[in-house]
Amino acid sequence: MSLADTKLIVPQLVADTAEDVISQLADKLTENGFVKDSFKAAVLTRESKFPTGLPTGAINVAIPHADAKYTNESKIAVATLAHPVKFRNMADTTQELDVSLVFMLGIHEAHGQVATLQKIMSLVQDQAHLQKLLGMTTVDDIFADVDAFLSDLKFED
Amino acid sequence: MKKILVACGAGVVTSTVAMNKLKEAFDEHHVPEDAYQIDQTSIAQVASMADNYDLVVTTTQYDGAEGTTVLNGLPFLTNIGVEPLIDKAFEVLGFQE
């Protein structure tokens, strides 16, 4: 089963704050039953203590996530932002980054989260790929690209 | 035996990525596996554990360092600035590159 889902992809998401981005994406995961009702609060709390903005280059990325216990099924929500939104830097929480792409990780298998993260990391380290994703305006285009990229992920329990 | 502690927010996700990258770097430079031990923890536990380690690598911000060298492991997540980080880690641990 794919980690990506057309119901969890938001092109050109409009938001002013990191919390707003997180809320909108967490709502998608919650509405579709992939995470527990407590997921959104858990991600927001976690982001405030341990921000997930990554200074990946010209295009910065954020990877908000929460513990596997808040999820029902492994899924990734993806948003390209209509305009960059400030997330704090994971490694220097006093620094703010203009983030253009957000991957919200809702991973149910504890070990799977690590595999997913490594896969996402290889994506966020590829500025050309990020640029390509940012240029996509439809759910179907983004889904096809992300789904193909993540499709070789295998989970272990 | 050199002991390395890798930490992130919850001690599960990004620290695992950092740990794997560190192991890869050791392998690449032919550091024998019995020359080091890597443990993983959450950032909240670092203060009480750091004294027992030769090097601490954190992916999240950590300011409470005394004694043990603490390096920022973010380059392992972004792939930007990995070489200086590896150089520094090898220097602290006394490993040959």
gemmi code that builds the backbone of each chain (N, CA, C; Angstrom):
import gemmi

chains = {
    "A": [
        ("MET", (0.841, -1.197, 0.000), (0.000, 0.000, 0.000), (0.879, 1.252, 0.000)),
        ("SER", (0.424, 2.202, -0.735), (1.258, 3.402, -0.871), (1.164, 4.300, 0.360)),
        ("LEU", (2.249, 4.967, 0.627), (2.271, 5.945, 1.710), (1.619, 7.238, 1.267)),
        ("ALA", (1.665, 7.489, -0.021), (1.060, 8.708, -0.548), (-0.419, 8.444, -0.829)),
        ("ASP", (-1.203, 9.512, -0.818), (-2.639, 9.381, -1.047), (-3.116, 10.699, -1.638)),
        ("THR", (-3.952, 10.605, -2.676), (-4.384, 11.848, -3.325), (-5.146, 12.761, -2.363)),
        ("LYS", (-5.767, 12.162, -1.328), (-6.523, 12.984, -0.365), (-5.609, 13.749, 0.591)),
        ("LEU", (-4.307, 13.434, 0.536), (-3.362, 14.030, 1.486), (-2.353, 14.946, 0.796)),
        ("ILE", (-2.710, 15.377, -0.410), (-1.791, 16.248, -1.142), (-2.459, 17.600, -1.366)),
        ("VAL", (-1.767, 18.638, -0.968), (-2.325, 19.982, -1.077), (-1.370, 20.875, -1.863)),
        ("PRO", (-1.655, 21.091, -3.142), (-0.819, 22.023, -3.894), (-1.172, 23.456, -3.509)),
        ("GLN", (-0.151, 24.301, -3.431), (-0.366, 25.740, -3.203), (-1.172, 26.025, -1.945)),
        ("LEU", (-0.834, 25.324, -0.877), (-1.517, 25.542, 0.402), (-1.251, 26.970, 0.893)),
        ("VAL", (-2.329, 27.635, 1.312), (-2.203, 29.008, 1.801), (-2.214, 29.007, 3.324)),
        ("ALA", (-1.134, 29.509, 3.922), (-1.037, 29.594, 5.377), (-0.042, 30.678, 5.741)),
        ("ASP", (-0.218, 31.240, 6.949), (0.698, 32.292, 7.383), (1.705, 31.801, 8.412)),
        ("THR", (1.367, 30.714, 9.089), (2.267, 30.235, 10.142), (2.487, 28.733, 10.008)),
        ("ALA", (3.553, 28.283, 10.653), (3.853, 26.845, 10.662), (2.693, 26.079, 11.305)),
        ("GLU", (2.137, 26.656, 12.366), (1.033, 25.993, 13.069), (-0.161, 25.809, 12.134)),
        ("ASP", (-0.391, 26.818, 11.308), (-1.500, 26.765, 10.350), (-1.269, 25.651, 9.326)),
        ("VAL", (-0.046, 25.572, 8.818), (0.287, 24.512, 7.854), (0.072, 23.148, 8.505)),
        ("ILE", (0.611, 23.002, 9.706), (0.512, 21.722, 10.422), (-0.947, 21.367, 10.679)),
        ("SER", (-1.731, 22.354, 11.100), (-3.152, 22.098, 11.386), (-3.876, 21.611, 10.136)),
        ("GLN", (-3.652, 22.298, 9.026), (-4.361, 21.927, 7.802), (-3.999, 20.521, 7.336)),
        ("LEU", (-2.714, 20.197, 7.396), (-2.294, 18.865, 6.946), (-2.739, 17.780, 7.927)),
        ("ALA", (-2.651, 18.094, 9.231), (-3.079, 17.116, 10.245), (-4.578, 16.854, 10.112)),
        ("ASP", (-5.346, 17.908, 9.777), (-6.790, 17.731, 9.579), (-7.076, 16.748, 8.448)),
        ("LYS", (-6.290, 16.837, 7.381), (-6.468, 15.908, 6.256), (-6.250, 14.468, 6.715)),
        ("LEU", (-5.189, 14.276, 7.469), (-4.886, 12.923, 7.958), (-5.984, 12.434, 8.902)),
        ("THR", (-6.491, 13.347, 9.735), (-7.508, 12.974, 10.721), (-8.839, 12.673, 10.038)),
        ("GLU", (-9.266, 13.575, 9.138), (-10.549, 13.403, 8.432), (-10.622, 12.075, 7.694)),
        ("ASN", (-9.487, 11.628, 7.198), (-9.465, 10.394, 6.431), (-9.149, 9.162, 7.278)),
        ("GLY", (-9.091, 9.387, 8.586), (-8.964, 8.251, 9.502), (-7.581, 7.625, 9.595)),
        ("PHE", (-6.569, 8.307, 9.045), (-5.231, 7.717, 9.069), (-4.518, 7.934, 10.400)),
        ("VAL", (-4.991, 8.930, 11.161), (-4.371, 9.200, 12.465), (-5.470, 9.358, 13.518)),
        ("LYS", (-5.062, 9.290, 14.773), (-6.008, 9.468, 15.866), (-6.306, 10.963, 16.042)),
        ("ASP", (-7.413, 11.261, 16.725), (-7.800, 12.661, 16.931), (-6.719, 13.452, 17.676)),
        ("SER", (-5.916, 12.750, 18.450), (-4.872, 13.407, 19.246), (-3.617, 13.741, 18.425)),
        ("PHE", (-3.585, 13.290, 17.183), (-2.381, 13.471, 16.358), (-2.003, 14.940, 16.182)),
        ("LYS", (-3.014, 15.760, 15.824), (-2.731, 17.171, 15.525), (-2.066, 17.871, 16.711)),
        ("ALA", (-2.654, 17.677, 17.890), (-2.088, 18.318, 19.084), (-0.672, 17.797, 19.351)),
        ("ALA", (-0.470, 16.505, 19.115), (0.850, 15.911, 19.367), (1.903, 16.504, 18.431)),
        ("VAL", (1.522, 16.692, 17.163), (2.485, 17.259, 16.200), (2.782, 18.726, 16.553)),
        ("LEU", (1.716, 19.460, 16.909), (1.907, 20.881, 17.252), (2.799, 21.035, 18.491)),
        ("THR", (2.570, 20.197, 19.487), (3.383, 20.252, 20.705), (4.837, 19.926, 20.386)),
        ("ARG", (4.983, 18.893, 19.591), (6.321, 18.459, 19.236), (7.054, 19.539, 18.443)),
        ("GLU", (6.342, 20.157, 17.506), (6.967, 21.183, 16.677), (7.424, 22.373, 17.537)),
        ("SER", (6.634, 22.688, 18.570), (6.998, 23.831, 19.412), (8.251, 23.522, 20.237)),
        ("LYS", (8.398, 22.279, 20.635), (9.583, 21.900, 21.422), (10.753, 21.533, 20.528)),
        ("PHE", (10.461, 20.756, 19.507), (11.508, 20.269, 18.601), (11.105, 20.561, 17.172)),
        ("PRO", (11.397, 21.774, 16.698), (10.968, 22.162, 15.355), (11.605, 21.269, 14.292)),
        ("THR", (10.970, 21.226, 13.119), (11.418, 20.289, 12.080), (11.779, 20.968, 10.762)),
        ("GLY", (12.041, 22.280, 10.793), (12.507, 22.949, 9.589), (13.932, 22.501, 9.261)),
        ("LEU", (14.154, 22.212, 7.994), (15.488, 21.766, 7.567), (16.067, 22.733, 6.544)),
        ("PRO", (17.263, 23.294, 6.818), (17.901, 24.204, 5.860), (18.535, 23.415, 4.719)),
        ("THR", (17.723, 23.074, 3.735), (18.188, 22.174, 2.683), (18.766, 22.900, 1.471)),
        ("GLY", (18.714, 24.224, 1.474), (19.254, 24.974, 0.341), (18.309, 26.085, -0.032)),
        ("ALA", (18.233, 26.388, -1.324), (17.346, 27.458, -1.780), (15.899, 27.135, -1.414)),
        ("ILE", (15.536, 25.859, -1.515), (14.195, 25.419, -1.130), (14.306, 24.670, 0.194)),
        ("ASN", (13.710, 25.251, 1.240), (13.743, 24.602, 2.544), (12.492, 23.752, 2.748)),
        ("VAL", (12.650, 22.734, 3.580), (11.604, 21.741, 3.792), (11.345, 21.612, 5.285)),
        ("ALA", (10.114, 21.234, 5.652), (9.838, 20.882, 7.056), (9.227, 19.488, 7.072)),
        ("ILE", (9.532, 18.746, 8.127), (9.038, 17.367, 8.237), (8.340, 17.134, 9.582)),
        ("PRO", (7.227, 17.864, 9.833), (6.535, 17.675, 11.113), (6.081, 16.221, 11.288)),
        ("HIS", (6.222, 15.714, 12.506), (5.795, 14.338, 12.775), (5.484, 14.153, 14.248)),
        ("ALA", (4.926, 13.005, 14.564), (4.647, 12.675, 15.965), (4.935, 11.197, 16.155)),
        ("ASP", (4.841, 10.775, 17.375), (5.086, 9.381, 17.701), (4.093, 8.469, 16.980)),
        ("ALA", (4.545, 7.265, 16.665), (3.715, 6.298, 15.936), (2.401, 5.984, 16.657)),
        ("LYS", (2.385, 6.157, 17.963), (1.170, 5.786, 18.713), (-0.035, 6.674, 18.377)),
        ("TYR", (0.199, 7.810, 17.767), (-0.906, 8.710, 17.409), (-1.502, 8.402, 16.037)),
        ("THR", (-0.987, 7.383, 15.386), (-1.439, 7.100, 14.020), (-2.180, 5.762, 13.941)),
        ("ASN", (-2.996, 5.630, 12.903), (-3.691, 4.362, 12.651), (-3.060, 3.609, 11.491)),
        ("GLU", (-2.531, 4.349, 10.557), (-2.025, 3.771, 9.325), (-0.902, 4.676, 8.824)),
        ("SER", (0.099, 4.121, 8.204), (1.226, 4.924, 7.732), (0.858, 5.717, 6.479)),
        ("LYS", (0.980, 7.026, 6.588), (0.691, 7.903, 5.449), (1.578, 9.138, 5.519)),
        ("ILE", (1.770, 9.747, 4.368), (2.507, 11.006, 4.322), (1.637, 12.060, 3.647)),
        ("ALA", (1.465, 13.184, 4.321), (0.754, 14.304, 3.717), (1.798, 15.259, 3.126)),
        ("VAL", (1.497, 15.767, 1.943), (2.453, 16.623, 1.241), (1.789, 17.941, 0.867)),
        ("ALA", (2.458, 19.044, 1.150), (1.952, 20.346, 0.727), (3.057, 21.156, 0.074)),
        ("THR", (2.713, 21.761, -1.055), (3.568, 22.826, -1.568), (2.894, 24.115, -1.091)),
        ("LEU", (3.671, 25.069, -0.647), (3.087, 26.272, -0.049), (2.977, 27.392, -1.083)),
        ("ALA", (1.831, 28.063, -1.067), (1.591, 29.142, -2.030), (2.644, 30.238, -1.874)),
        ("HIS", (3.016, 30.492, -0.622), (4.155, 31.377, -0.360), (4.896, 30.803, 0.843)),
        ("PRO", (6.208, 31.016, 0.916), (6.988, 30.380, 1.987), (6.472, 30.764, 3.380)),
        ("VAL", (6.530, 29.819, 4.287), (6.087, 30.008, 5.669), (7.274, 29.724, 6.587)),
        ("LYS", (7.386, 30.515, 7.662), (8.530, 30.343, 8.550), (8.356, 29.154, 9.504)),
        ("PHE", (9.301, 28.249, 9.452), (9.421, 27.167, 10.430), (10.754, 27.393, 11.133)),
        ("ARG", (10.822, 26.982, 12.394), (12.112, 27.094, 13.070), (13.024, 25.929, 12.662)),
        ("ASN", (14.310, 26.231, 12.661), (15.350, 25.275, 12.259), (15.511, 24.187, 13.317)),
        ("MET", (15.475, 22.948, 12.886), (15.616, 21.825, 13.797), (16.868, 21.924, 14.660)),
        ("ALA", (17.971, 22.350, 14.060), (19.244, 22.334, 14.770), (19.563, 23.647, 15.475)),
        ("ASP", (18.847, 24.710, 15.145), (19.065, 25.994, 15.804), (17.695, 26.650, 15.923)),
        ("THR", (17.048, 26.411, 17.049), (15.636, 26.770, 17.171), (15.404, 28.278, 17.245)),
        ("THR", (16.494, 29.056, 17.322), (16.315, 30.507, 17.307), (16.252, 31.022, 15.872)),
        ("GLN", (16.602, 30.160, 14.936), (16.648, 30.575, 13.535), (15.379, 30.155, 12.810)),
        ("GLU", (14.843, 31.073, 11.993), (13.651, 30.749, 11.217), (14.026, 30.524, 9.766)),
        ("LEU", (13.345, 29.560, 9.157), (13.614, 29.230, 7.759), (12.362, 29.462, 6.943)),
        ("ASP", (12.519, 29.953, 5.732), (11.389, 30.068, 4.815), (11.182, 28.720, 4.145)),
        ("VAL", (10.119, 28.057, 4.528), (9.864, 26.700, 4.047), (8.832, 26.728, 2.920)),
        ("SER", (9.112, 25.970, 1.851), (8.212, 25.949, 0.697), (7.517, 24.608, 0.494)),
        ("LEU", (8.058, 23.556, 1.106), (7.489, 22.215, 0.938), (7.415, 21.550, 2.299)),
        ("VAL", (6.286, 20.899, 2.566), (6.120, 20.249, 3.866), (5.702, 18.794, 3.666)),
        ("PHE", (6.426, 17.915, 4.327), (6.068, 16.498, 4.340), (5.685, 16.149, 5.774)),
        ("MET", (4.408, 15.887, 6.000), (3.999, 15.499, 7.347), (3.999, 13.976, 7.430)),
        ("LEU", (4.787, 13.478, 8.377), (4.977, 12.035, 8.474), (4.030, 11.449, 9.508)),
        ("GLY", (3.097, 10.653, 9.048), (2.214, 9.928, 9.959), (2.497, 8.455, 9.767)),
        ("ILE", (3.455, 7.966, 10.513), (3.928, 6.604, 10.255), (3.565, 5.707, 11.421)),
        ("HIS", (2.943, 4.590, 11.119), (2.416, 3.733, 12.175), (3.442, 2.725, 12.691)),
        ("GLU", (4.251, 2.173, 11.809), (5.248, 1.212, 12.263), (6.465, 1.981, 12.738)),
        ("ALA", (6.887, 1.716, 13.984), (7.994, 2.476, 14.564), (9.241, 2.411, 13.685)),
        ("HIS", (9.549, 1.227, 13.181), (10.754, 1.108, 12.356), (10.535, 1.722, 10.981)),
        ("GLY", (9.272, 1.661, 10.538), (8.947, 2.225, 9.240), (9.188, 3.717, 9.192)),
        ("GLN", (9.005, 4.377, 10.330), (9.201, 5.820, 10.347), (10.639, 6.174, 9.992)),
        ("VAL", (11.549, 5.361, 10.459), (12.961, 5.605, 10.187), (13.256, 5.399, 8.701)),
        ("ALA", (12.731, 4.307, 8.154), (12.947, 4.038, 6.733), (12.348, 5.157, 5.889)),
        ("THR", (11.158, 5.594, 6.274), (10.487, 6.673, 5.552), (11.303, 7.945, 5.624)),
        ("LEU", (11.786, 8.224, 6.822), (12.539, 9.450, 7.005), (13.798, 9.446, 6.135)),
        ("GLN", (14.451, 8.303, 6.071), (15.663, 8.241, 5.250), (15.331, 8.447, 3.773)),
        ("LYS", (14.195, 7.920, 3.380), (13.761, 8.095, 1.995), (13.429, 9.572, 1.730)),
        ("ILE", (12.673, 10.159, 2.649), (12.339, 11.574, 2.522), (13.612, 12.421, 2.523)),
        ("MET", (14.576, 12.012, 3.367), (15.836, 12.763, 3.433), (16.544, 12.769, 2.081)),
        ("SER", (16.502, 11.630, 1.406), (17.173, 11.596, 0.102), (16.436, 12.488, -0.894)),
        ("LEU", (15.128, 12.664, -0.679), (14.359, 13.567, -1.533), (14.668, 15.033, -1.195)),
        ("VAL", (14.672, 15.364, 0.097), (14.872, 16.773, 0.455), (16.312, 17.233, 0.193)),
        ("GLN", (17.223, 16.267, 0.011), (18.601, 16.643, -0.314), (18.769, 16.900, -1.808)),
        ("ASP", (17.697, 16.722, -2.553), (17.760, 16.852, -4.010), (16.977, 18.099, -4.440)),
        ("GLN", (17.683, 19.220, -4.509), (17.024, 20.498, -4.809), (16.301, 20.478, -6.159)),
        ("ALA", (16.868, 19.746, -7.132), (16.232, 19.698, -8.457), (14.863, 19.023, -8.356)),
        ("HIS", (14.815, 17.969, -7.526), (13.543, 17.265, -7.355), (12.529, 18.148, -6.614)),
        ("LEU", (13.008, 18.881, -5.625), (12.126, 19.782, -4.873), (11.571, 20.869, -5.794)),
        ("GLN", (12.446, 21.373, -6.642), (12.034, 22.407, -7.593), (10.944, 21.878, -8.521)),
        ("LYS", (11.131, 20.621, -8.950), (10.148, 19.996, -9.830), (8.791, 19.878, -9.117)),
        ("LEU", (8.828, 19.438, -7.847), (7.583, 19.296, -7.079), (6.891, 20.643, -6.899)),
        ("LEU", (7.696, 21.683, -6.605), (7.134, 23.018, -6.382), (6.441, 23.554, -7.632)),
        ("GLY", (6.930, 23.122, -8.783), (6.360, 23.594, -10.038), (5.062, 22.886, -10.404)),
        ("MET", (4.722, 21.833, -9.678), (3.508, 21.075, -10.003), (2.292, 21.726, -9.357)),
        ("THR", (1.209, 21.820, -10.128), (0.043, 22.544, -9.610), (-1.150, 21.625, -9.334)),
        ("THR", (-1.070, 20.366, -9.753), (-2.221, 19.489, -9.537), (-1.894, 18.364, -8.564)),
        ("VAL", (-2.924, 17.920, -7.870), (-2.799, 16.807, -6.932), (-2.251, 15.576, -7.656)),
        ("ASP", (-2.789, 15.308, -8.838), (-2.396, 14.096, -9.554), (-0.915, 14.090, -9.922)),
        ("ASP", (-0.397, 15.233, -10.351), (1.016, 15.299, -10.711), (1.900, 15.047, -9.490)),
        ("ILE", (1.567, 15.711, -8.393), (2.378, 15.557, -7.179), (2.266, 14.123, -6.658)),
        ("PHE", (1.040, 13.604, -6.676), (0.839, 12.232, -6.207), (1.681, 11.255, -7.020)),
        ("ALA", (1.611, 11.371, -8.327), (2.331, 10.429, -9.194), (3.828, 10.468, -8.901)),
        ("ASP", (4.344, 11.660, -8.718), (5.777, 11.802, -8.486), (6.189, 11.237, -7.126)),
        ("VAL", (5.472, 11.645, -6.084), (5.821, 11.207, -4.729), (5.582, 9.703, -4.583)),
        ("ASP", (4.486, 9.224, -5.145), (4.161, 7.800, -5.046), (5.251, 6.945, -5.691)),
        ("ALA", (5.696, 7.375, -6.866), (6.750, 6.625, -7.553), (8.028, 6.627, -6.721)),
        ("PHE", (8.320, 7.772, -6.122), (9.559, 7.889, -5.347), (9.535, 7.012, -4.093)),
        ("LEU", (8.369, 6.962, -3.451), (8.275, 6.237, -2.179), (7.927, 4.762, -2.358)),
        ("SER", (7.614, 4.379, -3.581), (7.029, 3.047, -3.769), (7.970, 1.904, -3.422)),
        ("ASP", (9.255, 2.159, -3.382), (10.152, 1.045, -3.056), (10.442, 0.940, -1.554)),
        ("LEU", (9.665, 1.687, -0.762), (9.821, 1.566, 0.692), (9.223, 0.263, 1.184)),
        ("LYS", (9.978, -0.439, 1.991), (9.450, -1.667, 2.582), (9.450, -1.529, 4.103)),
        ("PHE", (8.389, -2.033, 4.702), (8.315, -1.936, 6.163), (8.699, -3.234, 6.850)),
        ("GLU", (9.347, -3.070, 7.974), (9.617, -4.230, 8.825), (8.942, -3.964, 10.161)),
        ("ASP", (8.538, -4.999, 10.799), (7.924, -4.805, 12.117), (8.913, -5.085, 13.226)),
    ],
    "B": [
        ("MET", (37.799, 1.387, 23.063), (36.417, 1.541, 22.567), (35.932, 2.969, 22.814)),
        ("LYS", (35.566, 3.655, 21.733), (35.028, 5.007, 21.857), (33.507, 4.938, 21.901)),
        ("LYS", (32.937, 5.742, 22.788), (31.479, 5.722, 22.918), (30.869, 7.019, 22.390)),
        ("ILE", (29.870, 6.854, 21.541), (29.222, 7.997, 20.908), (27.737, 7.964, 21.240)),
        ("LEU", (27.197, 9.104, 21.609), (25.778, 9.208, 21.919), (25.111, 10.078, 20.852)),
        ("VAL", (24.054, 9.553, 20.233), (23.331, 10.310, 19.215), (21.940, 10.603, 19.758)),
        ("ALA", (21.518, 11.881, 19.675), (20.236, 12.252, 20.275), (19.401, 13.125, 19.355)),
        ("CYS", (18.065, 12.964, 19.467), (17.139, 13.874, 18.784), (15.949, 14.107, 19.707)),
        ("GLY", (14.917, 14.749, 19.213), (13.782, 15.118, 20.055), (13.250, 13.967, 20.881)),
        ("ALA", (12.919, 12.864, 20.224), (12.357, 11.723, 20.936), (13.333, 10.556, 21.037)),
        ("GLY", (14.468, 10.678, 20.363), (15.448, 9.596, 20.414), (15.092, 8.441, 19.510)),
        ("VAL", (14.257, 8.692, 18.525), (13.841, 7.597, 17.653), (14.115, 7.892, 16.173)),
        ("VAL", (13.651, 9.031, 15.709), (13.590, 9.206, 14.264), (14.858, 9.814, 13.666)),
        ("THR", (15.048, 11.109, 13.880), (16.187, 11.729, 13.180), (17.525, 11.243, 13.729)),
        ("SER", (17.551, 10.833, 15.007), (18.818, 10.313, 15.541), (19.195, 9.005, 14.864)),
        ("THR", (18.208, 8.245, 14.424), (18.508, 6.992, 13.725), (19.146, 7.280, 12.374)),
        ("VAL", (18.623, 8.299, 11.701), (19.214, 8.689, 10.424), (20.663, 9.116, 10.655)),
        ("ALA", (20.889, 9.931, 11.671), (22.234, 10.417, 11.979), (23.157, 9.255, 12.349)),
        ("MET", (22.641, 8.321, 13.132), (23.437, 7.173, 13.561), (23.872, 6.336, 12.363)),
        ("ASN", (22.935, 6.107, 11.452), (23.268, 5.308, 10.270), (24.321, 5.990, 9.407)),
        ("LYS", (24.202, 7.316, 9.296), (25.180, 8.057, 8.483), (26.566, 7.998, 9.129)),
        ("LEU", (26.594, 8.076, 10.438), (27.861, 8.021, 11.160), (28.514, 6.651, 10.960)),
        ("LYS", (27.707, 5.605, 11.064), (28.223, 4.242, 10.843), (28.778, 4.101, 9.424)),
        ("GLU", (28.035, 4.658, 8.467), (28.497, 4.594, 7.077), (29.864, 5.261, 6.936)),
        ("ALA", (30.021, 6.416, 7.606), (31.293, 7.144, 7.527), (32.416, 6.325, 8.159)),
        ("PHE", (32.133, 5.683, 9.277), (33.153, 4.840, 9.919), (33.538, 3.686, 8.995)),
        ("ASP", (32.532, 3.058, 8.399), (32.787, 1.927, 7.485), (33.649, 2.371, 6.311)),
        ("GLU", (33.256, 3.532, 5.776), (33.962, 4.061, 4.612), (35.450, 4.275, 4.901)),
        ("HIS", (35.739, 4.677, 6.135), (37.125, 4.941, 6.503), (37.750, 3.747, 7.231)),
        ("HIS", (37.108, 2.609, 7.108), (37.636, 1.353, 7.655), (37.911, 1.404, 9.151)),
        ("VAL", (37.058, 2.107, 9.865), (37.151, 2.061, 11.329), (36.533, 0.726, 11.754)),
        ("PRO", (37.283, -0.123, 12.470), (36.716, -1.422, 12.844), (35.480, -1.279, 13.743)),
        ("GLU", (34.541, -2.190, 13.572), (33.290, -2.086, 14.325), (33.476, -2.190, 15.828)),
        ("ASP", (34.547, -2.870, 16.235), (34.758, -3.005, 17.690), (35.514, -1.809, 18.272)),
        ("ALA", (35.760, -0.792, 17.434), (36.463, 0.395, 17.924), (35.496, 1.426, 18.515)),
        ("TYR", (34.199, 1.199, 18.285), (33.237, 2.191, 18.769), (31.903, 1.550, 19.125)),
        ("GLN", (31.144, 2.303, 19.901), (29.785, 1.900, 20.243), (28.919, 3.145, 20.108)),
        ("ILE", (27.779, 3.020, 19.418), (26.885, 4.170, 19.281), (25.584, 3.880, 20.008)),
        ("ASP", (25.201, 4.777, 20.893), (23.921, 4.659, 21.582), (23.035, 5.818, 21.178)),
        ("GLN", (21.735, 5.605, 21.380), (20.737, 6.558, 20.906), (19.864, 6.982, 22.080)),
        ("THR", (19.517, 8.255, 22.137), (18.655, 8.688, 23.232), (17.866, 9.926, 22.827)),
        ("SER", (17.012, 10.386, 23.728), (16.292, 11.631, 23.490), (17.106, 12.783, 24.058)),
        ("ILE", (16.854, 13.965, 23.552), (17.633, 15.142, 23.937), (17.537, 15.402, 25.454)),
        ("ALA", (16.387, 15.054, 26.027), (16.183, 15.284, 27.461), (17.128, 14.458, 28.328)),
        ("GLN", (17.606, 13.336, 27.780), (18.472, 12.442, 28.551), (19.954, 12.777, 28.400)),
        ("VAL", (20.273, 13.660, 27.455), (21.685, 13.892, 27.133), (22.479, 14.386, 28.337)),
        ("ALA", (21.925, 15.340, 29.074), (22.663, 15.942, 30.185), (23.118, 14.889, 31.190)),
        ("SER", (22.256, 13.923, 31.463), (22.602, 12.924, 32.474), (23.486, 11.804, 31.926)),
        ("MET", (23.607, 11.720, 30.616), (24.366, 10.615, 30.018), (25.716, 11.023, 29.434)),
        ("ALA", (25.837, 12.303, 29.067), (26.985, 12.756, 28.266), (28.343, 12.427, 28.888)),
        ("ASP", (28.440, 12.490, 30.212), (29.726, 12.243, 30.868), (30.314, 10.875, 30.546)),
        ("ASN", (29.467, 9.933, 30.226), (29.946, 8.578, 29.945), (30.317, 8.365, 28.483)),
        ("TYR", (30.317, 9.460, 27.707), (30.578, 9.312, 26.279), (31.757, 10.171, 25.831)),
        ("ASP", (32.370, 9.771, 24.719), (33.492, 10.523, 24.160), (33.011, 11.613, 23.215)),
        ("LEU", (31.809, 11.409, 22.671), (31.268, 12.377, 21.716), (29.744, 12.295, 21.729)),
        ("VAL", (29.102, 13.467, 21.657), (27.645, 13.520, 21.550), (27.299, 14.202, 20.231)),
        ("VAL", (26.371, 13.619, 19.473), (25.880, 14.224, 18.229), (24.374, 14.415, 18.388)),
        ("THR", (23.899, 15.652, 18.220), (22.462, 15.904, 18.354), (21.913, 16.514, 17.070)),
        ("THR", (20.702, 16.093, 16.677), (20.082, 16.706, 15.502), (19.246, 17.916, 15.900)),
        ("THR", (18.844, 17.961, 17.161), (18.127, 19.140, 17.647), (19.103, 20.022, 18.423)),
        ("GLN", (18.653, 21.212, 18.718), (19.519, 22.150, 19.434), (19.800, 21.633, 20.838)),
        ("TYR", (21.051, 21.757, 21.272), (21.413, 21.356, 22.632), (22.435, 22.338, 23.169)),
        ("ASP", (22.119, 22.956, 24.296), (23.004, 24.006, 24.822), (23.704, 23.633, 26.119)),
        ("GLY", (23.385, 22.520, 26.683), (23.873, 22.225, 28.033), (25.210, 21.519, 28.108)),
        ("ALA", (26.047, 21.715, 27.092), (27.266, 20.912, 27.031), (28.329, 21.331, 28.036)),
        ("GLU", (28.806, 20.360, 28.790), (29.978, 20.580, 29.644), (30.855, 19.362, 29.492)),
        ("GLY", (32.127, 19.551, 29.269), (33.017, 18.388, 29.157), (32.965, 17.749, 27.787)),
        ("THR", (32.070, 16.803, 27.618), (32.009, 16.047, 26.361), (31.670, 16.958, 25.176)),
        ("THR", (32.392, 16.765, 24.079), (32.129, 17.554, 22.877), (30.763, 17.190, 22.297)),
        ("VAL", (29.972, 18.212, 21.986), (28.669, 18.003, 21.359), (28.725, 18.581, 19.946)),
        ("LEU", (28.439, 17.753, 18.951), (28.412, 18.225, 17.567), (26.983, 18.234, 17.052)),
        ("ASN", (26.708, 19.199, 16.181), (25.390, 19.305, 15.567), (25.302, 18.354, 14.367)),
        ("GLY", (24.374, 17.407, 14.458), (24.270, 16.373, 13.425), (23.353, 16.710, 12.271)),
        ("LEU", (22.912, 17.964, 12.190), (21.987, 18.344, 11.113), (22.509, 18.002, 9.704)),
        ("PRO", (23.821, 18.168, 9.452), (24.310, 17.822, 8.111), (23.963, 16.395, 7.686)),
        ("PHE", (23.824, 15.489, 8.650), (23.447, 14.129, 8.285), (22.026, 14.085, 7.713)),
        ("LEU", (21.199, 15.068, 8.044), (19.823, 15.107, 7.553), (19.701, 15.899, 6.255)),
        ("THR", (20.552, 16.904, 6.098), (20.427, 17.774, 4.923), (21.481, 17.467, 3.861)),
        ("ASN", (22.509, 16.705, 4.244), (23.622, 16.394, 3.353), (24.443, 17.631, 2.997)),
        ("ILE", (24.261, 18.707, 3.755), (25.046, 19.923, 3.520), (26.026, 20.065, 4.689)),
        ("GLY", (27.309, 20.089, 4.354), (28.323, 20.243, 5.404), (28.662, 18.950, 6.122)),
        ("VAL", (28.503, 17.820, 5.446), (28.782, 16.527, 6.078), (30.278, 16.340, 6.336)),
        ("GLU", (31.110, 16.721, 5.366), (32.547, 16.447, 5.510), (33.185, 17.123, 6.716)),
        ("PRO", (32.933, 18.423, 6.923), (33.510, 19.044, 8.124), (33.026, 18.364, 9.415)),
        ("LEU", (31.796, 17.904, 9.416), (31.240, 17.232, 10.592), (31.972, 15.908, 10.839)),
        ("ILE", (32.180, 15.144, 9.770), (32.897, 13.868, 9.888), (34.348, 14.130, 10.340)),
        ("ASP", (34.972, 15.158, 9.730), (36.351, 15.499, 10.110), (36.429, 15.761, 11.605)),
        ("LYS", (35.487, 16.555, 12.083), (35.486, 16.941, 13.488), (35.244, 15.716, 14.383)),
        ("ALA", (34.306, 14.872, 13.984), (34.006, 13.680, 14.771), (35.237, 12.777, 14.861)),
        ("PHE", (35.917, 12.593, 13.729), (37.115, 11.749, 13.722), (38.202, 12.357, 14.611)),
        ("GLU", (38.307, 13.685, 14.554), (39.313, 14.374, 15.368), (39.030, 14.161, 16.853)),
        ("VAL", (37.775, 14.351, 17.238), (37.396, 14.206, 18.650), (37.635, 12.768, 19.127)),
        ("LEU", (37.329, 11.814, 18.253), (37.428, 10.403, 18.631), (38.850, 9.852, 18.466)),
        ("GLY", (39.717, 10.610, 17.783), (41.076, 10.141, 17.556), (41.153, 9.052, 16.500)),
        ("PHE", (40.139, 9.000, 15.613), (40.166, 8.022, 14.520), (40.934, 8.607, 13.337)),
        ("GLN", (41.550, 7.718, 12.555), (42.277, 8.143, 11.361), (41.341, 8.145, 10.155)),
        ("GLU", (41.392, 9.238, 9.379), (40.590, 9.244, 8.143), (41.381, 8.641, 7.004)),
    ],
}
model = gemmi.Model(1)
for chain_id, residues in chains.items():
    chain = gemmi.Chain(chain_id)
    for i, (resn, *xyz) in enumerate(residues, 1):
        res = gemmi.Residue()
        res.name, res.seqid = resn, gemmi.SeqId(i, " ")
        for name, pos in zip(("N", "CA", "C"), xyz):
            atom = gemmi.Atom()
            atom.name, atom.element = name, gemmi.Element(name[0])
            atom.pos, atom.b_iso = gemmi.Position(*pos), 0.0
            res.add_atom(atom)
        chain.add_residue(res)
    model.add_chain(chain)
structure = gemmi.Structure()
structure.add_model(model)
structure.setup_entities()
